Amino acid sequence: MPLHAADDPALRFEISGPLLDRIDIHIEVPAVKYKELRAPSFGGGFRSRAAARDRRARTAARAIQRREETYANAQMMPKMIRKHCAISAEGDKLLENAITRLGLSARAHDRILKVARTIADLDGAASIEPRYLSEAIQYRTLDRSYWA
């Protein structure tokens, strides 16, 4: 039976903050019930739609990555982050609040920007809008709620 960090306080100390900082996305995924797994329709249309979306996103991202000689947004160095992850004043305020309130590190700051850039790429957007930043920030909150 899977054990959740919130279920056992001893598990909360197994992963250090610096290690968690190196993980780009933290999400909680509920278990799928056995009967749902066995249903003939499980994953059907979702898988083909997700595959098509992923192909489009990879094609768009690869064009950018070829110009910059990277394989993925996660590989962007600080200079590239500044170039490709510019945010508006509204986005800057949002990110500042998240860093301050959640006590996130400089590494988490860069990872949020890279993930927001990826979300924007998946949506076909040229710039990182505040909504993409919000989603990226949301993926960083589990480490603070379960492991802090």
C-alpha positions in Angstrom: 0.0 0.0 0.0 1.5 3.4 -1.0 2.3 5.6 1.9 1.8 9.4 1.7 4.3 11.8 3.4 1.4 13.4 5.3 0.5 10.0 6.8 3.8 9.5 8.5 5.7 12.4 10.0 9.0 10.4 9.8 8.8 10.4 6.0 8.8 14.2 5.9 12.4 14.2 6.8 13.6 11.7 4.3 13.9 14.3 1.5 15.8 17.4 2.1 14.8 20.9 0.9 17.8 21.2 -1.5 16.9 17.8 -3.1 13.2 19.0 -3.5 14.5 22.2 -5.1 16.0 20.0 -7.9 12.6 18.6 -8.8 10.7 20.8 -11.3 7.1 19.8 -10.7 5.6 18.4 -7.5 2.0 17.1 -7.9 -0.2 14.9 -5.9 -1.9 12.2 -8.0 -4.8 10.3 -6.5 -4.8 6.5 -6.9 -7.1 5.2 -9.7 -9.6 2.6 -8.5 -9.1 -0.9 -9.8 -12.6 -1.0 -11.5 -11.7 2.3 -13.4 -8.4 0.8 -14.6 -10.2 -2.3 -15.9 -13.0 -0.3 -17.7 -12.8 -0.6 -21.5 -12.9 3.2 -21.8 -10.0 3.9 -19.4 -7.7 6.4 -21.0 -9.2 6.0 -24.4 -9.7 9.5 -25.9 -7.5 11.2 -23.4 -4.4 9.4 -24.6 -4.8 10.3 -28.2 -5.6 13.9 -27.5 -2.7 14.1 -25.1 -0.4 12.6 -27.7 -1.4 15.0 -30.4 -1.0 18.0 -28.0 2.4 16.7 -26.9 3.5 16.3 -30.6 2.5 19.9 -31.4 4.2 21.3 -28.3 7.4 19.3 -29.0 7.5 20.6 -32.6 7.2 24.2 -31.5 9.6 23.8 -28.6 12.2 22.1 -30.8 12.4 25.0 -33.2 13.3 27.3 -30.3 15.6 24.8 -28.7 17.5 24.2 -32.0 18.3 28.0 -32.2 19.5 27.9 -28.6 21.3 24.6 -28.7 19.3 23.0 -25.9 17.2 19.9 -25.7 14.6 21.1 -23.2 13.6 24.2 -21.3 14.9 22.5 -18.2 18.4 22.9 -19.6 18.3 26.6 -19.9 21.2 28.4 -18.3 20.6 31.7 -16.4 21.4 33.9 -19.5 18.8 31.9 -21.5 16.3 32.2 -18.7 16.6 36.0 -18.8 16.2 35.9 -22.6 13.3 33.5 -22.9 11.5 33.8 -19.6 10.7 37.5 -19.4 7.6 38.3 -17.4 5.4 41.4 -17.0 5.2 43.6 -14.0 2.1 41.7 -12.9 3.9 38.4 -13.3 6.9 39.8 -11.4 4.7 40.8 -8.5 3.1 37.3 -8.5 6.4 35.6 -8.5 7.8 37.9 -5.8 4.8 37.1 -3.6 5.2 33.3 -4.1 8.9 33.4 -3.4 8.4 35.4 -0.2 5.3 33.7 1.1 6.4 30.1 0.3 10.0 30.7 1.3 11.2 29.4 -2.0 14.9 29.4 -3.0 16.7 31.0 -5.9 16.8 27.6 -7.6 13.0 27.3 -7.2 12.7 30.8 -8.8 14.5 29.6 -11.9 12.6 26.4 -12.0 9.3 28.2 -11.8 10.3 30.4 -14.8 11.4 27.3 -16.8 8.2 25.5 -16.1 6.1 28.6 -16.9 8.0 28.8 -20.2 7.1 25.2 -20.9 3.4 25.8 -20.1 3.4 28.8 -22.4 5.0 26.7 -25.1 2.4 24.0 -24.7 -0.3 26.7 -25.1 1.4 28.1 -28.1 2.1 31.5 -26.4 5.0 33.7 -27.2 5.2 35.2 -23.8 4.8 34.0 -20.2 1.5 35.3 -19.0 0.7 35.6 -15.2 -1.6 32.5 -15.6 1.3 30.4 -16.7 3.3 31.6 -13.7 0.5 30.8 -11.4 0.3 27.3 -12.7 4.1 26.8 -12.4 4.0 28.2 -8.8 1.2 25.8 -8.0 3.5 22.9 -8.9 6.0 24.1 -6.3 3.7 24.2 -3.3 3.6 20.5 -2.4 7.1 20.6 -1.0 6.1 23.4 1.4 2.8 21.9 2.4 4.1 18.3 3.1 7.8 18.5 3.6 8.4 21.9 5.4 
